[in-house]
Amino acid sequence: MVVMRYFLGASTIWQTEFVIYSLVASTFIGSPYVLLVKGHVRVDLLPHYLGDRGKLVLSYIASILGLLFCAVLAWKGFELFYEALTEGWRTDTIWSLPLWIPYISVPFGIGLLCLQYLADIIALTTGHQMPFPVEYHSAMHGEED
């Protein structure tokens, strides 16, 4: 930016807008990976007091509700993207970026998140994933395996 601004005399007014849209896009597009590695913040008080069957039921409920929420969000995000694309929406800044470019990250990222929720539900159903794993519980309480 320094080279562009001082040596080339080019405007860099677009840089702040680019950074904001990039951060938002990386959040949406990176969310399926966070779900895959169970990197989100969670409170495991209730699962701590449940047996294996209760943990499994709770995992199904959480995954299905998450999938439903994300499906609605992906659909609405697609509608927003499509409207911005077909109506020619642009930002109100000097850069005048077509808004379909940053908006595409919503249906794309959340659509991938829906697929990850489906994969989690399938893993629960086939027994490939332990809900609220014991290793996580043991690590939190300093117990050894």
Number of C-alpha atoms within 10 A of each C-alpha: 12 10 9 11 12 10 9 10 10 12 13 12 13 13 12 10 13 13 11 11 17 14 11 15 20 12 16 19 20 15 18 20 14 15 14 14 8 11 10 11 7 7 8 11 8 10 18 13 10 13 9 15 10 14 19 20 14 17 19 18 13 14 20 17 13 15 22 14 13 22 18 15 17 22 15 14 22 21 14 17 22 15 15 18 17 9 11 11 15 15 11 10 10 9 15 11 16 15 20 20 14 16 22 18 23 23 24 17 22 27 24 20 26 24 16 20 23 16 14 22 21 14 14 18 12 9 11 11 14 13 20 17 12 12 11 10 14 12 11 9 8 8 9 7 7
